Each structure stands twice: as structure tokens, then as C-alpha cells.
Amino acid sequence: MASQRDIRRRIGAVRNIKQITRAMQFVAASKLRRAQDATLAARPYAEKLDEVLADLAAVLGDEHHPLLARPVGGTRLLVVITTDRGLAGPLNTNTIRFALTEAAEFEGRLTVVTVGRKGRDAIRRTGIPIAAHFNGFGDKPSFADVTPLARLVSDDFLSGTYGQIDLVYPRFVSTLVQRPTAEPLLPIRTVPDAPRVLGNQFIFEPDPATVLQQLLPRYVATRVFQAILETTASEMSSKMVAMKSATENAEELIDDLTLSYNKVRQANITREMIEIASGARAGR
Amino acid sequence: MPFRLEIVTPEKRAYADDVDFATLPGSEGELGILPHHAPLISILGAGELRVRKGGVEESFAIIGGFVQVLPDKVVVMAETADLASEIDLERAQQARAAAERVLEAGIMEPVDLAQARAELQAAVVRIRVAERRHREGPHRRG
């Protein structure tokens, strides 16, 4: 059995770990709030672009821009979004596993662009070709950071390198649930704008085709940006939950260790008493 | 009769208020919007967006975007929108100098070139709007 001193040292170590995981839990909680705010703040712009795109679709029809063209087969590109740092529970593992099942369907006709170090490291091991990698965009992603990625995938789609581009990322459902999701990015599928058919009443400056041409790259960037914001929210909530259970485990461990510490201490006291008693009897 | 003006960017809702008059940097020239404007969707260039509300004028430096004029409101979608009084003039000037240095250095990838040009343009617009604001102060009109 371990000595009293060993157990005491282990209790100290676990207590230190508990302090760290607890601090990480609170940091993640406050970052989560910020990430959720950012996701909400980004929504009006995205909704507005959807609306204008629907207005344009009402007057133009789908064939007017190559980004709207229907899929013609060819290579599929997955943009897999994960986090840079670990200690976020099963979030990255789940996302990567999901991406790989998606990839299995398209064996040999699939390329990946990774965002976040964790995804790159895992996918590199599988041998699936990685066309490009972007480091995660930190705790506060900015729209300007995302545009190069959006431009890269749009250009590759237009040049015909890929026939279909999907986003794979952990969707933020709630603090407890983050669900890996595949979402078609390109070609763009416009949603019919049934209740508010204003499309053909608008004057377009300079003309609908030019507006569409300006709009589509921003639409793509916005979709990517939103996926990245959701990933950040998912990362923070998953990290918060993971750190909370780590803190609780540490507490449990401290209790167990304290119990064995007391047992050892008690055993030592009893042994000493027996020694004293038998020593005294022998002396008599 | 005032109308509703909203300015949204990918990162936030930058402005939402009832205003009397707005001037936008349309791609084909200045675009003045009064209440009851016909429904319009237009590309916006980089430049100054001015709003007048109850005799007070405010201005924004906006870069890249669109405006959608609806019967009941006007929505500006811009890549960035900075309120003139909040522009950090010094930082914008540094950004301009940095972008100019990059462009002068020459040889670069087309993507980087586009990026440097965009940054230069953004800095120039911000400086112009901030300096005008500085000269004239917060505007008050009858």
C-alpha cells in the first residue's frame, strides 16, 4: 500500500489539475457567450443576402451564373472545419468520423480542404488528398479572414476542378449537443421566395446579371463564415462541458484518495498503538 | 416622413434607425434616397454613406456591398461599415502606407495583389470620411 506521503502528494496534484480544469471551464463559458453573440450578429446580413439572391433568382433563372449551375458530377470537395486546439471533448473526433463516412461514398473522387489543425492531422493520416489547409481563425473569427478560403473554393468550382463542394462542420444545436453536419455550399441552391414575390418589381442597378456576379462570392463567403462561427460556438460549449466533467472527476478522485489516505493513517496509528502496547507488556 | 434604414455587415448590424434622407455611394455615382423611393437593388462602391435624421447628419465609410430599397425600408449590406466618428485616423493612415509599400514592392501573386488593392482602397475611403468629419464636425442642418 502507498505511503501516507505518496497519497498526500497525489491529492495535491489532483487538486492542482482540478483548479486548471475549472478555470478552463469558466474561460470556455465566457468565450461561448461571445461566440453565440457573434453568430447571432452575423445572421441579419446572411438573411438579407438570401433575400436579394431570391429576388435575383425571380428575374434571372438559374442558368445565369456558373456558381448556380447544377452539379455535373466530377470530384467532390469537402471543406472540413475543426478546431486548432484539443481538450474539447469528442467534438473533433465526431466531426472527423462524420467527414470520413461522407468521404467513403466518394472514394477516389474526393478532395478535402481543412480548416483547423485537428482535422488536418487526422485526415492526413487517412491518405485522402488535402488540397489546402487553413489554420483555424481563433476565438474571434473575422469575415476578412474567411474571404481567401471562399475565393479559393469558388475559383476551383468555376474552373471545373470540383463538381460539388460541401461544408462539414459541427453545428451548434445547444450547449450539450453539437451535431456534425454536411451542408452543400456549391453549386448554390436558391430557395424559392414564395410569400414575397417582389423580384420582378425591383429596378436593378446596373443590371441583374452584374448584381448577381457581385453577390455570389459574398454569399459563398458568408456561408463559410457562418459555419466557422458555429464551429467556434460548438468548440467552446464542448470544451466547457468536457472541463466541467473533468473538474467533477477530479473531485471524485480527491474524495477517493482522501479516503485511502485516512485508511492508511488509521492503520498506521493502530499499528503504532499495538507496538506500544506490546512493548509495554513485554517490559512488565 | 422618415423611413427605416438598416446597415448590416457580415459581423454585425451596424445601424438601424428611422432617417429622413440617405446618400449612398452607388456604383454608378451618388445615390440619394428619400422616402417612397421605387424598389431598387443596386451595387454599392466604396465610399461615404450619409444619413440625415432630425437635422443631424451622420456618416459611415462603407466598403463593398449592396442596397435593397423596399417600400417600407432600406437595407444596406456592406462588407464593412465604420461610423465616421469611430474611425481611427492614425490606424487608417498606417494601413494605407502599408498597402502602398506592398504594391510598390511589385512582383506578387494575383490574389495578394487584389488583397493589397482592396486594403488600400479601404484605407483611403476611411481616411477621406474621417477627415471630412474632422473638418466639418457633427453636422447640424435646419
Interface residues (C-beta under 8 A of the other chain):
Chain A: A38 A41 A42 P44 Y45 A46 K48 L49 E51 V52 D55 L56 S142 F143 P148 R151 L198 Q201 F202 I203 F204 E205 P206 T210 V211 Q214 L215 R218 A221 T222 F225
Chain B: E6 V8 T9 P10 E11 K12 R13 G26 S27 E28 L31 A38 P39 L40 I41 S42 I43 G64 G65 F66 Q68 L70 V75 M77 E79 V111 Q115
